[in-house]
Amino acid sequence: MASRRALTTLLPRAQRAPAAARTIATVLSRQLHTTPRTSPVQRVLAQKPLQSTTVVQRRPYSSDPPSDPPSKIYDFASLQKLISHPSPNITIIDSREPGELQQTGHIPHAINIPVTTSPDSFFIPEEEFEDRFGFPRPSKDQELIFYCKAGVRSRAAAQLAKQAGWEKVGEYPGSWLDWFEKGGPVERS
């Protein structure tokens, strides 16, 4: 059977030809108008029956609830209250790099665990942690409150701590910029 394109190209030429060619044109015309139009997909589907298979792929969306509970969020006033009344059950962690702390200082009572250069810090053994940072690793029953310069690295550090098994995790989203802008006390190392 000729293709549809070939039939539509040949038909006008055959209709202008002598009687024998017009007979061919008539046959071609019938073939063109009686052949059902099917797409390549329909032709494939007609040749091979489909097997029933179900593929389920779950993609996370921003509207989905988070898989782990969200961090507790602290603002300037609540963090200032914690600074004035320190608790042994709460550890404030500055997740900026040491060079940044030397230039600007840090929130009083905060310890420095840089997330960029030491993302594995909550996954390493306690002895290695103390060798690397010079102080014992906070215990898993303590609440950890993270901050950085603008809140991005602190969020990453909080997520890493949760993955490593800490359940009480907080964030100060305003971070250093908010603290400094509002006149919070600064401690220099």
C-alpha positions as CSV (number, residue, x, y, z in Angstrom):
1,M,0.0,0.0,0.0
2,A,1.3,3.4,-0.9
3,S,1.9,6.0,1.8
4,R,-0.6,8.8,2.2
5,R,2.0,11.4,1.1
6,A,2.7,9.5,-2.1
7,L,-1.0,9.1,-2.8
8,T,-1.7,12.8,-2.4
9,T,1.3,13.7,-4.6
10,L,0.4,11.2,-7.4
11,L,-3.4,11.8,-7.5
12,P,-3.4,15.3,-9.0
13,R,-0.9,14.3,-11.7
14,A,-2.9,11.1,-12.6
15,Q,-6.2,13.0,-12.9
16,R,-4.7,15.2,-15.7
17,A,-3.4,12.2,-17.6
18,P,-5.2,10.1,-20.3
19,A,-8.0,7.6,-19.6
20,A,-5.7,4.7,-18.4
21,A,-4.0,7.0,-15.9
22,R,-7.4,8.3,-14.7
23,T,-8.4,4.7,-13.9
24,I,-5.2,4.5,-11.7
25,A,-6.2,7.9,-10.2
26,T,-9.6,6.6,-9.3
27,V,-8.0,3.6,-7.6
28,L,-5.6,5.8,-5.8
29,S,-8.4,8.2,-4.8
30,R,-10.4,5.3,-3.3
31,Q,-7.4,4.0,-1.5
32,L,-6.7,7.5,-0.1
33,H,-10.2,8.1,1.1
34,T,-10.9,4.6,2.5
35,T,-7.6,4.1,4.3
36,P,-8.2,5.1,7.9
37,R,-5.9,7.7,9.3
38,T,-3.8,6.3,12.1
39,S,-0.9,7.9,14.0
40,P,2.4,6.0,14.4
41,V,1.4,5.4,18.1
42,Q,-2.0,4.0,17.1
43,R,-0.2,1.6,14.6
44,V,2.2,0.4,17.3
45,L,-0.6,-0.1,19.8
46,A,-2.6,-2.0,17.2
47,Q,0.3,-4.4,16.5
48,K,1.3,-5.2,20.1
49,P,-1.1,-5.5,23.0
50,L,0.0,-3.6,26.1
51,Q,0.9,-5.4,29.3
52,S,-0.7,-4.0,32.4
53,T,2.0,-2.5,34.5
54,T,1.8,0.2,37.2
55,V,4.7,2.4,37.8
56,V,4.4,4.7,40.8
57,Q,7.0,7.4,41.3
58,R,6.7,9.7,44.3
59,R,8.2,13.1,43.9
60,P,8.5,15.5,46.8
61,Y,6.9,18.9,46.4
62,S,7.2,22.0,48.5
63,S,3.6,21.6,49.6
64,D,4.3,18.1,51.0
65,P,4.8,17.9,54.8
66,P,8.5,17.6,55.7
67,S,9.8,14.1,56.4
68,D,11.3,15.2,59.7
69,P,9.9,17.7,62.2
70,P,10.8,21.3,61.5
71,S,13.4,23.0,63.6
72,K,12.3,25.3,66.5
73,I,12.7,28.9,65.3
74,Y,14.2,31.5,67.5
75,D,14.0,35.3,67.1
76,F,16.2,38.0,68.5
77,A,14.3,38.4,71.8
78,S,14.2,34.7,72.6
79,L,17.9,34.2,71.8
80,Q,18.8,37.3,73.9
81,K,16.9,35.8,76.8
82,L,18.9,32.5,76.4
83,I,22.1,34.5,76.4
84,S,21.2,36.3,79.7
85,H,20.1,33.0,81.4
86,P,22.4,30.3,79.9
87,S,21.3,26.7,80.3
88,P,23.6,23.6,80.2
89,N,20.9,21.9,78.2
90,I,21.1,24.4,75.3
91,T,24.1,24.9,73.0
92,I,24.3,27.8,70.6
93,I,26.3,26.9,67.5
94,D,27.8,29.4,65.0
95,S,28.1,27.6,61.7
96,R,30.3,30.3,60.0
97,E,34.0,29.8,59.2
98,P,36.6,30.7,61.8
99,G,37.9,33.6,59.7
100,E,34.4,35.2,59.8
101,L,34.3,35.0,63.5
102,Q,37.7,36.7,63.9
103,Q,36.5,39.7,61.8
104,T,33.0,40.1,63.4
105,G,32.9,38.3,66.7
106,H,30.1,36.0,67.7
107,I,27.0,35.7,69.9
108,P,28.1,35.2,73.5
109,H,28.3,31.5,74.7
110,A,28.3,30.2,71.1
111,I,30.6,27.6,69.9
112,N,32.0,27.4,66.4
113,I,31.3,24.4,64.2
114,P,31.7,25.5,60.6
115,V,29.4,23.6,58.3
116,T,31.1,24.5,55.0
117,T,34.6,23.1,55.9
118,S,33.3,20.4,58.3
119,P,30.0,19.1,57.2
120,D,30.8,15.7,58.7
121,S,31.2,17.2,62.2
122,F,28.1,15.6,63.7
123,F,28.9,12.2,62.2
124,I,32.4,11.7,63.4
125,P,33.3,9.9,66.7
126,E,33.4,12.0,69.8
127,E,37.2,11.7,70.2
128,E,37.8,12.9,66.7
129,F,35.3,15.8,67.2
130,E,37.2,17.0,70.3
131,D,40.6,16.7,68.5
132,R,39.3,18.7,65.6
133,F,37.4,21.5,67.4
134,G,39.1,21.6,70.9
135,F,35.9,21.1,72.9
136,P,33.6,18.1,73.5
137,R,30.8,17.4,71.1
138,P,27.3,18.5,72.4
139,S,25.4,15.5,73.7
140,K,22.3,14.3,71.9
141,D,20.0,15.2,74.8
142,Q,21.0,18.9,74.5
143,E,19.1,21.4,72.3
144,L,21.3,22.8,69.5
145,I,20.5,26.3,68.2
146,F,22.2,27.1,64.9
147,Y,23.0,30.5,63.3
148,C,25.4,31.8,60.6
149,K,25.6,35.1,58.8
150,A,22.2,35.2,57.1
151,G,20.5,31.9,57.9
152,V,21.4,29.6,55.0
153,R,24.3,27.7,56.4
154,S,22.6,27.4,59.8
155,R,19.6,25.6,58.1
156,A,22.0,23.2,56.4
157,A,23.8,22.6,59.7
158,A,20.5,22.0,61.5
159,Q,19.5,19.4,58.9
160,L,22.9,17.6,59.2
161,A,22.5,17.5,63.0
162,K,19.0,16.0,62.6
163,Q,20.4,13.4,60.2
164,A,23.1,12.5,62.7
165,G,20.5,11.8,65.5
166,W,19.9,15.1,67.3
167,E,16.2,15.6,67.9
168,K,16.1,19.0,69.7
169,V,17.3,21.3,67.0
170,G,16.6,25.1,66.7
171,E,17.5,27.8,64.2
172,Y,17.9,31.5,64.4
173,P,17.0,32.5,60.8
174,G,18.0,36.2,61.3
175,S,21.4,35.0,62.2
176,W,24.4,37.3,62.7
177,L,23.1,40.1,60.4
178,D,19.9,40.4,62.5
179,W,21.8,40.1,65.8
180,F,24.3,42.8,64.9
181,E,21.7,45.1,63.4
182,K,19.6,45.0,66.6
183,G,22.6,45.6,68.8
184,G,22.9,42.2,70.4
185,P,26.0,41.7,72.6
186,V,29.1,40.5,70.7
187,E,31.9,38.3,72.1
188,R,35.3,38.3,70.5
189,S,37.6,35.2,70.6
